[in-house]
């Protein structure tokens, strides 16, 4: 998912329940809806501000969480 363009704020990409562990997200941008699972054991689900911080920490500072 490196350098990908996700949805817009009016039509965000729905990632609810997606397993994002191990994804390479450098340079990704756009708007998403969570929550998503961010660990290998699929026990850590993040949404909102926490998910936005997680994307930023993965090199995807341009991803906005809208839901």
JOCORMO-V440857 format. One record per residue. RES is the residue in one letter. D_LAST is the distance of its C-alpha to the last C-alpha in Angstrom with 2 decimals. Layout:
# JOCORMO-V440857
((RES D_LAST) (RES D_LAST))
This chain:
# JOCORMO-V440857
((X 20.25) (X 22.02) (X 21.78) (X 19.54) (X 17.48) (X 14.11) (X 12.36) (X 12.12) (X 9.70) (X 11.19) (X 11.03) (X 8.75) (X 10.24) (X 9.07) (X 10.22) (X 9.65) (X 13.02) (X 14.35) (X 17.11) (X 16.91) (X 20.01) (X 22.57) (X 20.64) (X 22.01) (X 19.32) (X 21.59) (X 20.85) (X 17.76) (X 15.65) (X 12.95) (X 9.22) (X 7.30) (X 4.72) (X 6.38) (X 8.33) (X 11.46) (X 15.08) (X 16.71) (X 20.28) (X 23.21) (X 23.63) (X 20.16) (X 20.00) (X 17.53) (X 13.87) (X 11.38) (X 7.73) (X 6.48) (X 9.78) (X 11.80) (X 10.21) (X 10.60) (X 14.09) (X 14.85) (X 14.29) (X 16.45) (X 18.97) (X 19.28) (X 20.32) (X 17.20) (X 16.84) (X 15.70) (X 12.33) (X 9.39) (X 5.97) (X 3.76) (X 0.00))
